[in-house]
Amino acid sequence: MKSILFLAQLALVAAAPSGSAAKRKACSALHFEAEDALISGTNSVLTELAGYSGTGYVGRFEAADDRIRFEIPSEEQGLYDLTITYAGIYGEKRASVVLNSGASEEVYFAQSTGFEDAPAGQVLLQAGDNTLDIVSNWGWYVIDSITLTPTPARPPHNIDEDLVNPAANANAKALYAFLKDNYGKRILSGQQDHDFAAWVEQQVGKAPAIYQGDIGTAVEEGIDYHGRGGILTFCWHWNAPVGLYDTAEQPWWRGFYTEATDFNIAAALQNPESNANYTLLIRDIDAIAEELLRLQDAGSPILWRPLHEAEGGWFWWGAQGPEPVIELWRIMYDRLTNHHGLNNLIWVWNSVDPAWYPGDEYVDIVSADSYTQGNGPLSGLYNQLVDLGSDRKIVAATEVGAAPRPELLELYQAHWSWFVVWTEPYINDPVWNSPEILQEIYDSEYTLTLDEIQGWLEQYS
Ligand SMILES: *[C@@H]1O[C@H](CO)[C@@H](O)[C@H](O)[C@H]1NC(C)=O
């Protein structure tokens, strides 16, 4: 599930530095001085602050539509890592970067006393003339220059041979082998909710390869989709086991939200032997194990994504920082695997920040959720997840508002294993996914649909 707060955070993540990209070597960088750009609004060329390159720098982006425009000719289409040399002498700020008058990407400028380099995401230059605008946004910063470094070809992935559970069953192993085989070559289409999967099938004439549901409500639909040869993934909107406010503003069914309960996960994990709330956590895990066992008995492996979006803090399991939720993840892993014998699970972690990561020995796949418009490749987010899993874990886009366009995924080398689009108003709102783009995505050679994956379980067993 999305939230406005999450939208804001992911806008930043999308433009955040990519560790792996930053580490790669430059081939031939393009460099442009701000004082040579088209300067508009109240901006002017300044020279007071020492340390600039060229003959000056440009500031101060005082008005909302102040901008500078770089004109960038390119012989061919090419992907570049963008770096902006700026000075944040008025405090930390945000700027907008707009390529070829398209969507706006936000860039973060830390406070500084002199000129610094800010990583500003990736830009795809078209053959011919390009424009790159830096627009005020928060304003009150100065720009010295920009540098575009060709993004080198991605080195081969080095995905773990085996699942973390040494007793993983043949079905889980088959699914993992199937995902590994397609990783970097194809993306699996996916849809949240059975009715919306049916809607997609009606709309584009092809059904999603992956069905995502909530383990609390969607087991029957899951078994049905497994019967059609589909792949299942489940999240869990886990109501706090006790302490729900259950008021008009915070009804019981919002009980997975931090704001709907006073349940404290950190306190519940103290002194497990004598803590009634710890016992309640285990009771709930045991109850959900029954549902997962039904799917195991039906012969379906599961991409299991509990404790999702923990780092956002808007769900109670993430409300007390990283340590308690990491502990709860390990407890759940141990309980479901070793106590309940659930060997059909592939463990999908769903936060990006390394401080929240439960560890390579507890995670099979790393993932994130992103609600940004434009059907873009989400390459900044992808690169962060590659780094999180040391490129040894498959990376997935487990909830998106706008499905990524295959052409861009290939150009940006954003090798998401699968995408799942959330329900309305995302999948069926043209602002997020126009009928034409949805058709293009489902028709693409690069996208795997339900009809194209038939027999995967037998083939990889
Ligand atoms: C268990 O959690 C509830 C709800 O937050 C709280 O009121 C109660 O004091 C907790 N019990 C213990 C033993 O900590």
The ligand as an SDF file (V2000), in Angstrom:
LIG
                    3D

 14 14  0  0  0  0  0  0  0  0999 V2000
    0.8780   -5.0210   25.2180 C   0  0  0  0  0  0  0  0  0  0  0  0
    0.5000   -4.0410   24.2790 O   0  0  0  0  0  0  0  0  0  0  0  0
   -0.6120   -3.2740   24.6780 C   0  0  0  0  0  0  0  0  0  0  0  0
   -1.0160   -2.4020   23.5120 C   0  0  0  0  0  0  0  0  0  0  0  0
   -0.0090   -1.5220   23.1590 O   0  0  0  0  0  0  0  0  0  0  0  0
   -0.2450   -2.4750   25.9290 C   0  0  0  0  0  0  0  0  0  0  0  0
   -1.3570   -1.7220   26.3490 O   0  0  0  0  0  0  0  0  0  0  0  0
    0.2050   -3.4420   27.0100 C   0  0  0  0  0  0  0  0  0  0  0  0
    0.6700   -2.6960   28.1200 O   0  0  0  0  0  0  0  0  0  0  0  0
    1.2900   -4.3560   26.5140 C   0  0  0  0  0  0  0  0  0  0  0  0
    1.5640   -5.3780   27.4890 N   0  0  0  0  0  0  0  0  0  0  0  0
    2.7650   -5.5920   27.9920 C   0  0  0  0  0  0  0  0  0  0  0  0
    2.8760   -6.7210   28.9370 C   0  0  0  0  0  0  0  0  0  0  0  0
    3.7230   -4.8920   27.6980 O   0  0  0  0  0  0  0  0  0  0  0  0
  1  2  1  0
  1 10  1  0
  2  3  1  0
  3  4  1  0
  3  6  1  0
  4  5  1  0
  6  7  1  0
  6  8  1  0
  8  9  1  0
  8 10  1  0
 10 11  1  0
 11 12  1  0
 12 13  1  0
 12 14  2  0
M  END
$$$$
